[in-house]
Structures are given as C-alpha cells and as structure tokens.
Amino acid sequence: MFPIGDDNPTLRRPVVTYALLGTIFAVWVLVQGAGFDFHALTASVCNLGLVPGELTKRALLGTSVPLGTDPEGRFWVCQVDAEPVNVLTPLTSMFLHGGWGHILGNSLYLWIFGNNVEDSMGRGRFLVFYLVCGLAAAAAHVVLDPASPVPTVGASGAISGVMGAYLLLYPRARVRTFFPPLFIFHVPAFVVLLIWFAMQVFTGLPQLSPLRPDVSGGVAVWAHVGGFVAGVVLVKLFEDRSLVRRRTTVGDARATYDPSA
C-alpha cells in the first residue's frame, strides 16, 4: 500500500513545499539530465552524493564502486576521493535522485505530507526543519555504515522527518491509500505512517548483524529511520503554536458547519 493524498486542507499556500519540489525537479533536469544523460547522472551521484567512507575517512582512497555501463558500452565506476566538496554532500545529496521512480515517489510523499506540516510551522521554520531532518538522516546513515564507499542520494531522509512530524501533528487525518491493484481506502495517518516506519526498521535490522546481509535493495533505510525519528523529536520545537491553534479553530468550525442550515 502507498498514500496518494490526504483529506487535510491547508490554511495558507505551502510556498516552501512548492519551492522544495521545484528545486528538486530543477536539479533533476538541469544537473542530472532528467535521467536521460548517463554521464550527467553518474557524475552528479558520484561527485555530490553522500559517501559515508569519504566523510569518516574509513574507506580507502581509490576504492571503486560500479555505476553501470554508458550508451557507448563503457563501464563507469565511482572512486572514493578526498575532494573538499565531500563535506557538503550531506546537504547536496538531499536534492539528487537516482531515477524517475525515485524522484516521483519522494515528490509524492512531500506533496502529501509537506503542505500540512508547513502550515503548522510557518515557512521559515519548515525549511529549517526539513534541512535539519535531512542532515539527521544523513548522520544516521553514516553512523550505521561508516566505511561504505557507496554514494547515496535522495530527499527521502528529509521527507521522512516531515512524515514523523505529520504523525504527531495529524495522527487522525484521513490519508487516501492505494492498495494494489484496484482498491483505495481512507486510512488514519497514524496507521499509514507507523506501518511505513515499521517496514523501514524491519528492512534495516539485518544490516545490524555482523554478517550484514543486504536485503535493503540498495535503499538507505536507516537514513529513513533517522529522519523520521528526528521529525518526531523536533516537531514540537519547530511548530508555531499560533498556527496550530488557528488550524484547530478553523477545523472545528468546518466540522460543525451545516450547509443546509
């Protein structure tokens, strides 16, 4: 199952959510070639993606990670280096993606959950909250896999923080959830979000084993967990209580309004 929308209106236009989505897609098109330019895509992932071993210095310089074969049949790798830009990759990696499915999935979740969280924090606070959750997600990934030479990209860590905030702010909001192949149900947000979180934890648990079996499919699930936990922990610090009260007042008025009166 996966969410496709919610029944939780906003009181103000979610400018920051729109701006984040616009930035993500602008980077995807202008920097990564919209996934159609193999060289732009691989260069962006290799040079601007988060490589834990580069930050911790625990991956050997020159270690190669395969990135695939280009249209001319040449095999490309990403090598661990010591470039100064590496210290910025926890931030730059938030705005990069590995494919159309990756960016569309992340954008859908940000579209569904971001506007309401922004509505309860205000625009400036929400932007800072989003970035902090993304950095917390990156930190969790580095801590759990400090020697990894594999570059990781994606907004999912920051968006996981937004989902954690939504869980505390709107646990009973109705989320339209698609159950393949045909069914759509309105499910309380806390059910959708807690199931999603549990799936991340259970997927990531085998990575804690000394044998470290790879069952994550290449997804940095502990970044998702770290971002989500950061969102839950930080939401009360970032929420604007006046906006929350206003949303509550308007919501109560809508709930009691009788259009036939």
N, C-alpha and C positions, 0 to 999 in steps of 0.2 A: 504494500500500500504506500501511497505517497500523496501529500497535500497538493491541491491545485487552487486553493483560495480560502478565504475566511469570510465570516459574516460580522466583521468588527470594523465599523466605519471610523474614519478619522475626522477630526475637527479642523485640522489645518493641512494644507498641501505639504506632502512629505518631500520637501525640496532636497534634503540631504540624501535621502534614499534614491531619488531620481538621479542626483549628481553622481552617487557611487555607481549606480547601474550604467550611467553614461560613460563614466571614466573606465569602468571595466571593459565595456564594449569598444571604446576608443582605443584602449591599449591592445585589445584583441585584434582589431583591424589594422591599426597604424604601426604597431610594434611587432605583432606576431603574424601579420599577413593573413588574418582571419582563418588560420589553419591551412591555407592553400599554398603558402610559401614554406616549403620544408626547411630551408636554410634559416629564414627569419624565426620560425617556430623553435627549432632546435637551439639556435643561438640565444634566444631570449630565455629559454628554460635553463640552459647551461650557465649563462652568464649572470642572470638575475634571479634564478630560482634559489631557494634555501637549501644549502648543503650542510647538514649538521657537522660533518667532519671537518669542513673548512673553518667553521666558527670555533670549534673546540681544539683544532689543530691535531685531532686524533686520527684523521685519515691521511695516509701517505701522499705527499705531493706527487702528481702524475698518475695516480690511480684512475683508471678509465672505466666509465660506465657507458654501455651501449645505448644509443638513442635511435637507431634504426638505419634504414637504407634510403638514400635520396632517389629522386626520379631517374638520375643517371646511373644508378646501381652502385654508388659509392657508400661504404659503410661509415657511419658517423658515431663518434664517442664524445663524451664529456669528461674532461680531466680535472681532477682536484688541483686547485691552484691557490695562490696566496695574494690575489688581487685585492686592492683596498676596497673595491665595491662590495666585497663579501659581507662587510659589517652592516650594509644596508639591506641585504637580501631578506631579513625577516619582514621588512616593510614592502620591498618591491615585489616579492613573491605573492603578496596578497592580491595583486592586480593582474596576475598572469594565469593562464589556463592551458591545459594540455590538449583540448579538443572541443568540438561543438557540443557534445553531450555534457562535458564538464562545465562549460560556461553557462549553458542553458539551464542545467539543473541548479547550479548555485544561484543564478539570477532569479529563478522561480521562487526559491526559498527566501531570498532577500526581499523580493516583491511582496510576498505574502506576509512575512513577519516584520519586516523593517519599518513599514509605514506607521504601524501602531506603536512600536517601541519609540520611534522618533517623536510621535505625538505626545508621549508621556515624559519625554526628557527635554524636548526642545532641540533645535537644530544643532547648535554648537556642542552641547553635551553629548548628543547622539553620535556626532562624528568622532569625538574623542573616545567615547565608549567603544565604538566599532573598532577603531585602530588599536586600542588597548587590548581588547579581546583577541584581535588578530595576533598581536605580539605575544600574548599569553599562550595562544595556541602554538605558535612557533616555538616558544620556550619549552612547552610540554613535549613537542616532537623531538627537540634537541636532547632534552634530558633522557627520554626513553630510548633514543637511538643515537648516542653522541658521536659514534665513529662512522656513521653512514656516509658514503660518498655519493649517494643518490640525490639529485636535485628534486625538490618538491615545490609545487606551485598550486595556487588556488585561493579563492576567497572563503572557502568553507570554514576555516578556523574562526574568522571574524563573524561569519554568519551564524556559526554555532553559538557564539556568545549572544547574538541577537535572539536566537531561539531560547536560550536559557533565560534571558530577561523576559521574553514573552510568557514563558511558563509561570513566572512569579506574578507578572502584571495581569495576565488574562487567562488564568487556568481553565475557565469555563466557557471561553469564547468558542463558537462553533466553527470548526475547520472542515471545509469540503474536501473529502479524502477519496481518492480513486483506488478502487480495488480491482485490479485487472481480472478478467478482460473487460467487464462491462459496467461494474457497479460503482456508484458514487454515494457516499453516506456523509452526513454531518456528524462529526465526532468531536467531543470536547478536546480542547487544545492539550490539556494535560495528558490525555491518553495518547495522542499522536506524538507528542514531544518526549514523553517518558519511554515509549516503545522505541522511538528513534535512538534515544540516548542508550538504552539497554543494548540495542543492536551494536552500537559503536563499542561499548565496553566488552561485550562477549566476543566481538570480532578481534579486539585488540589483546585480550587476555593471553592467547597463545604466544604473543610476541614477548611476554614477560618470562617465558620459560627459557632455561639455559640452552635448550635445543633450538629455540627461536624458529618454529615452523612458520612459513609465510602463507597465511590464509587470508590476508587482507586485500589481496588483488592489487597491491601497489598503492593502496589508499592510506594516507597518514591518519589512521583512526584516532590515535592518541592526541593529535592536534585538534580533532573534533571534540574529544572529551575535555581537553584543556580549555578550549574556547568556551564550551558550554558551561563548565564549572565557573569560569571567570565571569560569564554573564550572570549566573545565579548569584554569585558572591557580590558583584559590583552594582547590580541594578538599583539597589536602594540608595547607593551613594550617588548615582547619576540621575535618578528620576527627579523631576520637577514636581513637587507636591501640589503646587497650584494648578498645574496642567492636569495632574491625576484627578484632583477634586473636580475640576471643570468637566473632564470626561465622564466622571461618575455622575455628576449632576445632569448633564445632557443625556446620558444613557438612561438614567432613571426616568427622565421626562419622556423619552421616546417609548420606554417600556409601558408607561401608564397612559400614553396618549390614545384616545379612542377616536378614530377618524369619522365614525358615524355620529358622534355627539354634535 
